[in-house]
Amino acid sequence: MIKDIDNLKVKLAAFLEAQRPLYTQGKVADYIPALAEVCPKSIGACVATINGKVVGAGDYQVPFSIQSISKVFGLVMAMNRIGDDLWQRVSMEPSGQAFNSIIQLEWEKGVPRNPVINAGALLVADVLTSHFSASKLAFLSFMRKLSHDDSVYIDCHVYESELAHGNRNAALAYLMKSFGNIESEIPEVLSHYFTQCAIAMSCEQLANSLLFLANKGIDPVTNEVICSPKDAHRVNAILSTSGMYDQSGEFAFSIGLPAKSGVGGGVIAIVPNYGVICTWSPPLNSFGNSVIGTNLLANLAEELGLSIYH
């Protein structure tokens, strides 16, 4: 039973302040040099509901690099464009390996385990580059439409940093190409993938942009159908089993919400029929998830009674 808490803004601010000193328990991602430049003390959280309430605390209106959270939007675009054909090229199982594992992809003959590990997201990027004449512009336009905010932008500094340090992703893409599971040219696929990862958004923008997944595929602001109820269910299911990298099982066990993290420090959680929570704190744990962000989500889920398994 979801609790309706009148003083949610006060609660959110209190949770945030309690977590603030814990930024030293994690480490800001530095394998993408541009991400290492972000202030580790940054912290924000936002709750957006399908009935129009938006509550935030801390740096919740400060844009940050969404990184792997972008995989959620790419997946929806690919499902809308090619339908069930997508699942002939990518599976929907938890990986049990690192999010950028090359070994697993070799074992499974170039078919990624799911669309939210790097190999799967690169496969989705290939679908988009193959089916949109200007896939990067289409992706940015989709993000602006969903967030109802044309100020959403691509951080060129992050993009260039990723492009210069993306050899492992290139290896994954070329391996899939060798198995015949990539159609476009690899540089084009990588450019699209790094572009979507380099999009900068705030907690508030992200929470608003994902409300359709909490509302059976319908944008509650415009009543536009973004995806079918069946596809919204599928995306939420994949996020429940695989969205938090190799910590997905523990996250489902302790918090019980479909969620996706990014190495920029963002975490989003979908609460079906209620809304979306987005947190941001750059220092990451050993799994690549925000230390403070996951703690904040745990606090909020318990306080509001949000687990989908209740």
Sequence and secondary structure as in RCSB ss.txt:
>XXXX:A:sequence
MIKDIDNLKVKLAAFLEAQRPLYTQGKVADYIPALAEVCPKSIGACVATINGKVVGAGDYQVPFSIQSISKVFGL
VMAMNRIGDDLWQRVSMEPSGQAFNSIIQLEWEKGVPRNPVINAGALLVADVLTSHFSASKLAFLSFMRKLSHDD
SVYIDCHVYESELAHGNRNAALAYLMKSFGNIESEIPEVLSHYFTQCAIAMSCEQLANSLLFLANKGIDPVTNEV
ICSPKDAHRVNAILSTSGMYDQSGEFAFSIGLPAKSGVGGGVIAIVPNYGVICTWSPPLNSFGNSVIGTNLLANL
AEELGLSIYH
>XXXX:A:secstr
     TTHHHHHHHHHHHHGGGGGGSB   SSGGGGGS TT  EEEEEETTS EEEEESTTS EE GGGHHHHHH
HHHHHHHGGGGGGTS  S   S TT HHHHHHTTT  S TTSHHHHHHHHHHHHHH TTHHHHHHHHHHHHHT T
T EE HHHHHHHHHT HHHHHHHHHHHHTT   S HHHHHHHHHHHHTEEE HHHHHHHTHHHHTTTB TTT  B
 S HHHHHHHHHHHHHHTTGGGHHHHHHHT S EEE TTSEEEEEETTTEEEEEE   B TTSSBHHHHHHHHHH
HHHHT  TT 
